[in-house]
């Protein structure tokens, strides 16, 4: 599919580019080129951890390096905040996809958005552990149900062993611009999500041009890979 747009993937908190591997394999089978960005300090990155603006700047630099035409920029969970900031004002993006993600408005932070929404409880809250160095980690015994409730046991085990610390600043810094002001967007809402409550996702999905519901957990790129690939294929080939 030589005319398909490139898909650029931005992972969420505590994760790395590794989480997109099954989805990238599926996109490869469909002839859709994809690039998974490693946010600084995560996965195999040797760069230091930073806040939201640091992460967004890294995505901007990567997009400049890739020099793509009309790419589809995808953000999962916290990665939604990153693509909102990084994609603002770019003419080389055709579409934004938010996967159970923070589709923030200008001036909002992840934590600020959560405080403004009607209170809802999720399993992730009990899994988060504060560290003395300004990061958070996840209790693996609790993270499994919070993030991967619909995934296979082998996939869960592999994912848990690759989770890494997440700076608190990524949740407290506000976005300065919104890519959705100029770029079309869609939202994949995960109905059995125990990390970002589906009700909160409903609020953020309303900020996008299209909403698609998936009956799965917080990690549909692992649990319902084909469904996510279907949506990205439509975005890449429309």
C-alpha contacts under 8 A as a table, 3 or more apart, distances in Angstrom:
res1	aa1	res2	aa2	distance
1	X	4	X	5.74
1	X	30	X	7.40
1	X	31	X	5.11
1	X	32	X	6.64
2	X	31	X	7.41
3	X	237	X	7.25
4	X	31	X	7.74
4	X	32	X	5.88
4	X	33	X	7.49
4	X	236	X	5.31
4	X	237	X	5.00
5	X	32	X	7.18
5	X	33	X	7.26
5	X	69	X	7.63
5	X	70	X	6.50
5	X	71	X	5.53
5	X	72	X	6.78
5	X	236	X	4.63
5	X	237	X	6.45
6	X	32	X	6.75
6	X	33	X	5.04
6	X	34	X	5.45
6	X	35	X	7.57
6	X	68	X	7.29
6	X	70	X	7.69
6	X	71	X	5.01
6	X	72	X	6.25
6	X	236	X	6.81
7	X	32	X	7.53
7	X	33	X	6.30
7	X	34	X	4.50
7	X	35	X	6.30
7	X	71	X	5.87
7	X	72	X	4.73
7	X	73	X	6.08
7	X	74	X	7.23
7	X	232	X	7.62
7	X	236	X	6.97
8	X	34	X	5.69
8	X	35	X	4.83
8	X	36	X	5.94
8	X	37	X	7.23
8	X	71	X	6.97
8	X	72	X	6.07
8	X	73	X	4.89
8	X	74	X	5.98
9	X	17	X	7.96
9	X	20	X	7.51
9	X	34	X	7.37
9	X	35	X	6.08
9	X	36	X	4.63
9	X	37	X	6.04
9	X	73	X	6.25
9	X	74	X	4.85
9	X	75	X	6.19
10	X	17	X	7.37
10	X	36	X	6.32
10	X	37	X	5.54
10	X	38	X	7.43
10	X	39	X	7.61
10	X	73	X	7.75
10	X	74	X	5.96
10	X	75	X	4.80
10	X	76	X	6.49
10	X	79	X	5.49
10	X	80	X	7.95
10	X	82	X	7.81
10	X	83	X	7.47
11	X	15	X	6.25
11	X	16	X	5.94
11	X	17	X	6.15
11	X	19	X	7.31
11	X	20	X	7.70
11	X	36	X	7.87
11	X	37	X	7.39
11	X	38	X	7.55
11	X	39	X	7.56
11	X	75	X	6.18
11	X	76	X	5.40
11	X	77	X	7.53
11	X	78	X	7.59
11	X	79	X	5.35
12	X	15	X	5.78
12	X	16	X	7.51
12	X	75	X	7.20
12	X	76	X	5.11
12	X	77	X	5.02
12	X	78	X	4.63
12	X	79	X	4.53
12	X	80	X	7.74
13	X	77	X	7.18
13	X	78	X	5.61
13	X	79	X	7.26
13	X	166	X	6.06
14	X	42	X	7.38
14	X	137	X	7.26
14	X	138	X	7.92
14	X	163	X	5.20
14	X	164	X	4.88
14	X	165	X	5.67
14	X	166	X	5.32
15	X	18	X	7.63
15	X	19	X	6.75
15	X	42	X	6.70
15	X	43	X	6.96
15	X	162	X	7.27
15	X	163	X	5.35
15	X	164	X	6.43
16	X	19	X	6.06
16	X	38	X	5.76
16	X	39	X	6.92
16	X	42	X	5.29
16	X	43	X	4.53
16	X	44	X	7.76
16	X	162	X	7.94
16	X	163	X	7.61
17	X	20	X	5.90
17	X	21	X	7.60
17	X	36	X	5.36
17	X	37	X	5.79
17	X	38	X	4.92
17	X	39	X	7.72
17	X	43	X	6.56
18	X	21	X	5.61
18	X	43	X	6.96
19	X	22	X	7.56
19	X	159	X	7.34
19	X	221	X	7.61
19	X	222	X	7.60
20	X	23	X	5.33
20	X	24	X	6.00
20	X	36	X	6.79
20	X	221	X	6.53
20	X	222	X	7.88
21	X	24	X	5.09
21	X	25	X	6.15
22	X	25	X	5.12
22	X	26	X	6.35
22	X	221	X	7.02
22	X	222	X	6.61
22	X	225	X	6.95
23	X	26	X	5.06
23	X	27	X	6.17
23	X	221	X	5.70
23	X	222	X	7.37
23	X	225	X	5.66
23	X	226	X	7.67
23	X	228	X	7.73
23	X	229	X	6.61
24	X	27	X	4.95
24	X	28	X	6.02
24	X	34	X	6.41
25	X	28	X	5.02
25	X	29	X	6.39
26	X	29	X	5.10
26	X	30	X	6.59
26	X	225	X	7.51
26	X	226	X	7.14
26	X	229	X	6.78
27	X	30	X	5.05
27	X	31	X	6.28
27	X	32	X	5.13
27	X	33	X	6.93
27	X	34	X	7.28
27	X	229	X	6.29
27	X	233	X	7.65
28	X	31	X	4.98
28	X	32	X	5.60
28	X	33	X	6.48
28	X	34	X	7.84
29	X	32	X	7.65
30	X	233	X	7.99
32	X	233	X	7.17
32	X	236	X	7.47
37	X	59	X	7.21
37	X	62	X	7.68
38	X	42	X	6.45
38	X	43	X	6.72
38	X	44	X	7.44
38	X	45	X	6.36
39	X	42	X	5.76
39	X	45	X	7.18
39	X	55	X	6.02
39	X	58	X	7.06
39	X	59	X	7.62
40	X	45	X	5.77
40	X	46	X	7.24
40	X	47	X	5.06
40	X	48	X	5.82
40	X	49	X	5.38
40	X	50	X	7.06
40	X	55	X	6.57
40	X	58	X	7.39
41	X	44	X	7.65
41	X	45	X	5.15
41	X	46	X	6.00
41	X	47	X	5.11
41	X	48	X	4.90
41	X	49	X	4.48
41	X	50	X	7.82
42	X	45	X	5.47
42	X	49	X	7.51
42	X	164	X	6.38
42	X	165	X	7.85
43	X	162	X	7.16
43	X	163	X	7.88
43	X	164	X	7.28
49	X	166	X	7.82
49	X	167	X	6.84
50	X	53	X	7.82
50	X	54	X	5.38
50	X	55	X	6.64
50	X	167	X	6.53
50	X	169	X	7.21
50	X	170	X	7.27
51	X	54	X	5.21
51	X	55	X	6.31
51	X	167	X	6.49
51	X	168	X	7.52
51	X	169	X	4.62
51	X	170	X	4.30
51	X	171	X	7.83
51	X	173	X	6.97
52	X	55	X	5.12
52	X	56	X	6.09
52	X	81	X	7.68
52	X	82	X	6.45
52	X	169	X	6.65
52	X	170	X	4.32
52	X	171	X	7.24
52	X	173	X	5.99
52	X	174	X	7.77
52	X	175	X	7.93
53	X	56	X	5.02
53	X	57	X	6.03
53	X	82	X	7.80
53	X	85	X	7.72
53	X	170	X	7.88
53	X	173	X	7.35
53	X	175	X	7.73
54	X	57	X	5.20
54	X	58	X	6.36
55	X	58	X	5.10
55	X	59	X	6.41
55	X	82	X	6.61
56	X	59	X	5.06
56	X	60	X	6.17
56	X	82	X	5.07
56	X	83	X	6.88
56	X	85	X	6.06
56	X	86	X	4.76
57	X	60	X	4.96
57	X	61	X	6.14
57	X	86	X	6.54
58	X	61	X	5.08
58	X	62	X	6.15
59	X	62	X	5.00
59	X	63	X	6.12
59	X	82	X	7.84
59	X	83	X	7.77
59	X	86	X	6.23
60	X	63	X	5.14
60	X	64	X	6.21
60	X	86	X	5.46
60	X	87	X	7.40
61	X	64	X	5.07
61	X	65	X	6.17
62	X	65	X	4.95
62	X	66	X	6.11
63	X	66	X	5.08
63	X	67	X	6.10
63	X	68	X	7.16
64	X	67	X	5.14
64	X	68	X	7.92
68	X	71	X	6.13
68	X	92	X	6.55
69	X	92	X	5.14
69	X	93	X	6.99
70	X	91	X	7.64
70	X	92	X	4.75
70	X	93	X	4.42
70	X	94	X	4.44
70	X	95	X	7.75
71	X	92	X	6.38
71	X	93	X	4.69
71	X	94	X	5.46
71	X	95	X	7.01
71	X	236	X	7.72
72	X	93	X	6.06
72	X	94	X	5.69
72	X	95	X	4.88
72	X	96	X	5.85
72	X	97	X	7.32
72	X	235	X	6.99
72	X	236	X	6.48
73	X	83	X	7.02
73	X	87	X	7.94
73	X	93	X	6.96
73	X	95	X	6.37
73	X	96	X	4.95
73	X	97	X	6.26
74	X	79	X	7.96
74	X	80	X	7.53
74	X	83	X	7.20
74	X	96	X	5.80
74	X	97	X	4.59
74	X	98	X	6.01
74	X	99	X	7.43
75	X	78	X	7.46
75	X	79	X	4.36
75	X	80	X	4.36
75	X	81	X	7.72
75	X	82	X	7.28
75	X	83	X	6.04
75	X	96	X	7.93
75	X	97	X	6.35
75	X	98	X	5.21
75	X	99	X	6.13
75	X	101	X	6.56
76	X	79	X	4.77
76	X	80	X	5.62
76	X	98	X	6.11
76	X	99	X	4.67
76	X	100	X	6.11
76	X	101	X	5.09
77	X	80	X	5.62
77	X	81	X	7.85
77	X	98	X	7.64
77	X	99	X	6.35
77	X	100	X	5.28
77	X	101	X	3.59
77	X	102	X	5.78
77	X	196	X	7.51
78	X	81	X	5.53
78	X	82	X	6.89
78	X	101	X	6.04
78	X	102	X	5.87
78	X	110	X	7.42
78	X	171	X	7.96
79	X	82	X	4.87
79	X	83	X	6.26
79	X	101	X	6.69
79	X	102	X	7.29
80	X	83	X	5.29
80	X	84	X	6.12
80	X	98	X	5.74
80	X	99	X	7.50
80	X	101	X	4.74
80	X	102	X	4.65
80	X	103	X	5.57
80	X	104	X	7.65
81	X	84	X	5.13
81	X	85	X	6.44
81	X	101	X	7.44
81	X	102	X	5.24
81	X	103	X	6.06
81	X	104	X	5.97
81	X	109	X	7.84
81	X	110	X	7.25
81	X	175	X	7.20
82	X	85	X	5.36
82	X	86	X	5.94
83	X	86	X	4.89
83	X	87	X	5.41
83	X	96	X	7.88
83	X	179	X	7.45
84	X	87	X	5.62
84	X	88	X	6.46
84	X	103	X	6.70
84	X	104	X	6.85
84	X	175	X	7.37
84	X	177	X	7.06
84	X	178	X	5.11
84	X	179	X	5.05
84	X	180	X	7.03
85	X	88	X	5.67
85	X	175	X	5.56
85	X	176	X	6.48
85	X	177	X	5.43
85	X	178	X	5.83
85	X	179	X	6.58
86	X	179	X	7.46
87	X	90	X	5.66
87	X	93	X	7.45
87	X	178	X	7.36
87	X	179	X	4.82
88	X	177	X	5.60
88	X	178	X	5.21
88	X	179	X	3.77
88	X	180	X	7.45
88	X	181	X	7.71
88	X	182	X	7.72
89	X	179	X	6.41
89	X	182	X	7.15
90	X	93	X	6.27
90	X	179	X	7.68
91	X	94	X	7.95
93	X	96	X	7.74
93	X	183	X	7.15
94	X	183	X	6.48
94	X	184	X	7.10
95	X	183	X	5.82
95	X	184	X	5.09
95	X	185	X	5.53
95	X	186	X	7.88
95	X	235	X	7.01
96	X	180	X	7.63
96	X	183	X	6.90
96	X	184	X	6.30
96	X	185	X	4.50
96	X	186	X	6.36
97	X	185	X	5.75
97	X	186	X	5.01
97	X	187	X	5.85
97	X	188	X	7.50
98	X	101	X	5.12
98	X	102	X	7.38
98	X	103	X	6.88
98	X	185	X	7.61
98	X	186	X	6.26
98	X	187	X	4.70
98	X	188	X	6.11
99	X	187	X	6.02
99	X	188	X	4.80
99	X	189	X	6.63
99	X	190	X	7.87
100	X	187	X	7.32
100	X	188	X	6.00
100	X	189	X	5.31
100	X	190	X	5.96
100	X	193	X	7.99
100	X	196	X	6.72
100	X	201	X	6.35
100	X	218	X	6.59
101	X	187	X	7.87
101	X	196	X	7.74
101	X	201	X	7.26
102	X	110	X	6.77
102	X	201	X	7.83
102	X	204	X	6.83
103	X	204	X	5.45
103	X	205	X	7.42
103	X	207	X	7.23
103	X	208	X	7.92
104	X	108	X	5.87
104	X	109	X	7.05
104	X	110	X	7.43
104	X	113	X	7.33
104	X	175	X	7.29
104	X	178	X	7.54
104	X	204	X	7.29
105	X	108	X	5.55
105	X	175	X	7.28
105	X	177	X	7.81
105	X	178	X	6.33
106	X	174	X	7.36
106	X	175	X	5.46
106	X	176	X	5.54
106	X	177	X	5.38
106	X	178	X	5.89
107	X	174	X	5.19
107	X	175	X	5.49
107	X	176	X	6.09
107	X	177	X	7.97
108	X	112	X	5.90
108	X	113	X	6.04
108	X	173	X	7.95
108	X	174	X	4.83
108	X	175	X	5.96
109	X	112	X	4.89
109	X	113	X	5.95
109	X	171	X	6.17
109	X	172	X	5.43
109	X	173	X	5.40
109	X	174	X	4.08
109	X	175	X	6.41
110	X	113	X	5.27
110	X	114	X	6.35
110	X	170	X	7.84
110	X	171	X	4.90
110	X	172	X	6.38
110	X	173	X	7.74
110	X	174	X	7.56
111	X	114	X	5.11
111	X	115	X	6.23
111	X	171	X	5.50
111	X	172	X	5.83
112	X	115	X	5.14
112	X	116	X	6.33
112	X	172	X	7.22
113	X	116	X	5.12
113	X	117	X	6.43
114	X	117	X	5.30
114	X	119	X	7.96
114	X	200	X	7.77
115	X	118	X	7.70
115	X	119	X	7.60
117	X	200	X	6.60
118	X	200	X	7.82
120	X	197	X	6.76
120	X	199	X	7.95
121	X	125	X	7.53
121	X	197	X	7.43
122	X	125	X	6.01
122	X	146	X	7.42
122	X	194	X	4.82
122	X	195	X	5.71
122	X	196	X	7.11
122	X	197	X	6.38
123	X	126	X	5.83
123	X	127	X	6.92
123	X	142	X	7.50
123	X	143	X	7.95
123	X	145	X	7.17
123	X	146	X	4.97
123	X	194	X	5.24
123	X	195	X	6.37
124	X	127	X	5.06
124	X	128	X	6.49
124	X	142	X	7.51
124	X	143	X	6.59
124	X	146	X	4.91
124	X	147	X	7.40
124	X	194	X	6.22
124	X	195	X	4.88
125	X	128	X	5.76
125	X	195	X	7.65
126	X	142	X	7.19
127	X	138	X	5.24
127	X	139	X	5.01
127	X	140	X	7.52
127	X	141	X	7.95
127	X	142	X	5.11
127	X	143	X	5.61
127	X	146	X	7.62
128	X	136	X	6.42
128	X	137	X	5.91
128	X	138	X	4.77
128	X	139	X	6.50
129	X	136	X	5.39
129	X	137	X	5.17
129	X	138	X	5.74
129	X	139	X	6.80
130	X	134	X	7.54
130	X	135	X	6.37
130	X	136	X	4.62
130	X	137	X	6.66
131	X	134	X	6.01
131	X	135	X	5.41
131	X	136	X	5.54
131	X	137	X	7.26
132	X	135	X	7.22
134	X	167	X	5.97
134	X	168	X	5.89
134	X	169	X	7.92
135	X	165	X	5.91
135	X	166	X	5.17
135	X	167	X	4.12
135	X	168	X	5.28
136	X	165	X	5.56
136	X	166	X	5.21
136	X	167	X	6.30
136	X	168	X	6.60
137	X	164	X	6.74
137	X	165	X	4.88
137	X	166	X	6.46
138	X	142	X	7.64
138	X	143	X	6.13
138	X	163	X	7.85
138	X	165	X	7.92
139	X	142	X	5.51
139	X	143	X	5.87
140	X	143	X	4.86
140	X	144	X	6.34
140	X	160	X	6.21
141	X	144	X	6.26
142	X	145	X	6.06
142	X	146	X	6.51
143	X	146	X	4.90
143	X	147	X	5.83
143	X	148	X	7.65
143	X	160	X	7.62
144	X	147	X	5.58
144	X	148	X	5.26
144	X	149	X	6.44
144	X	156	X	6.56
144	X	160	X	7.20
145	X	148	X	5.58
145	X	149	X	4.59
145	X	194	X	7.36
146	X	149	X	6.57
146	X	193	X	7.51
146	X	194	X	4.79
146	X	195	X	5.54
146	X	218	X	7.55
147	X	193	X	7.49
147	X	194	X	6.55
147	X	195	X	6.19
147	X	217	X	6.65
147	X	218	X	5.19
147	X	219	X	6.23
148	X	151	X	5.26
148	X	156	X	6.29
148	X	217	X	6.07
148	X	218	X	6.43
148	X	219	X	5.98
148	X	223	X	7.60
149	X	217	X	5.67
149	X	218	X	7.84
150	X	216	X	6.15
150	X	217	X	5.59
150	X	223	X	5.76
151	X	155	X	6.40
151	X	156	X	6.31
151	X	217	X	7.94
151	X	219	X	7.95
151	X	222	X	6.40
151	X	223	X	4.69
152	X	155	X	5.31
152	X	156	X	6.23
152	X	223	X	7.43
153	X	156	X	5.05
153	X	157	X	6.17
154	X	157	X	5.16
154	X	158	X	6.22
155	X	158	X	5.24
155	X	159	X	6.09
155	X	222	X	7.47
156	X	159	X	5.16
156	X	160	X	6.07
157	X	160	X	5.36
157	X	161	X	6.47
158	X	161	X	5.52
158	X	162	X	6.82
159	X	162	X	5.36
159	X	163	X	6.62
160	X	163	X	5.53
166	X	170	X	7.61
167	X	170	X	5.74
167	X	171	X	7.77
168	X	171	X	5.54
168	X	172	X	6.70
169	X	172	X	5.04
169	X	173	X	5.89
170	X	173	X	6.00
175	X	178	X	7.32
178	X	181	X	5.79
179	X	182	X	6.01
179	X	183	X	6.02
180	X	183	X	4.97
180	X	184	X	6.30
180	X	185	X	6.52
180	X	208	X	7.39
184	X	208	X	7.53
184	X	209	X	6.41
185	X	208	X	5.21
185	X	209	X	5.34
185	X	210	X	6.69
186	X	205	X	7.50
186	X	208	X	5.48
186	X	209	X	5.60
186	X	210	X	4.52
186	X	211	X	5.80
186	X	212	X	7.62
187	X	205	X	5.34
187	X	208	X	6.43
187	X	209	X	7.95
187	X	210	X	6.12
187	X	211	X	4.78
187	X	212	X	6.13
188	X	205	X	7.82
188	X	211	X	6.02
188	X	212	X	4.84
188	X	213	X	5.81
188	X	214	X	6.82
189	X	198	X	6.70
189	X	201	X	6.12
189	X	202	X	7.22
189	X	205	X	7.34
189	X	211	X	6.95
189	X	212	X	6.05
189	X	213	X	4.79
189	X	214	X	6.06
190	X	193	X	5.48
190	X	198	X	6.35
190	X	201	X	7.98
190	X	213	X	6.08
190	X	214	X	5.02
190	X	215	X	5.98
190	X	216	X	5.55
190	X	217	X	5.96
190	X	218	X	6.25
190	X	220	X	7.64
191	X	198	X	5.60
191	X	213	X	6.75
191	X	214	X	6.06
191	X	215	X	5.00
191	X	216	X	5.86
191	X	217	X	6.96
192	X	198	X	7.26
192	X	215	X	6.20
192	X	216	X	5.07
192	X	217	X	4.79
192	X	218	X	7.27
193	X	196	X	6.05
193	X	197	X	5.88
193	X	198	X	6.25
193	X	216	X	6.84
193	X	217	X	4.46
193	X	218	X	4.68
194	X	197	X	6.12
194	X	217	X	6.93
194	X	218	X	6.60
195	X	218	X	6.27
196	X	200	X	6.77
196	X	201	X	6.84
196	X	218	X	7.33
197	X	200	X	5.27
197	X	201	X	6.32
198	X	201	X	4.81
198	X	202	X	6.15
199	X	202	X	5.03
199	X	203	X	6.75
200	X	203	X	5.26
200	X	204	X	6.63
201	X	204	X	5.13
201	X	205	X	5.84
202	X	205	X	5.01
202	X	206	X	6.26
203	X	206	X	5.43
203	X	207	X	7.19
204	X	207	X	5.31
204	X	208	X	7.22
205	X	208	X	5.29
205	X	209	X	8.00
205	X	210	X	7.39
205	X	211	X	5.92
206	X	209	X	7.45
206	X	210	X	7.93
206	X	211	X	7.56
208	X	211	X	7.24
214	X	220	X	7.97
214	X	227	X	7.90
216	X	219	X	7.79
216	X	220	X	6.46
216	X	223	X	7.03
216	X	224	X	7.21
217	X	220	X	6.32
217	X	223	X	7.29
219	X	222	X	5.68
219	X	223	X	6.23
220	X	223	X	4.69
220	X	224	X	4.81
220	X	225	X	6.01
220	X	228	X	6.82
221	X	224	X	6.01
221	X	225	X	4.61
221	X	228	X	6.35
222	X	225	X	5.51
224	X	227	X	5.54
224	X	228	X	6.66
225	X	228	X	5.37
225	X	229	X	6.16
226	X	229	X	4.93
226	X	230	X	6.05
227	X	230	X	5.08
227	X	231	X	6.62
228	X	231	X	5.29
228	X	232	X	6.30
229	X	232	X	5.04
229	X	233	X	5.87
230	X	233	X	5.15
230	X	234	X	6.39
231	X	234	X	5.20
231	X	235	X	6.35
232	X	235	X	4.95
232	X	236	X	5.93
233	X	236	X	5.02
233	X	237	X	5.94
234	X	237	X	5.29
234	X	238	X	5.67
235	X	238	X	5.61
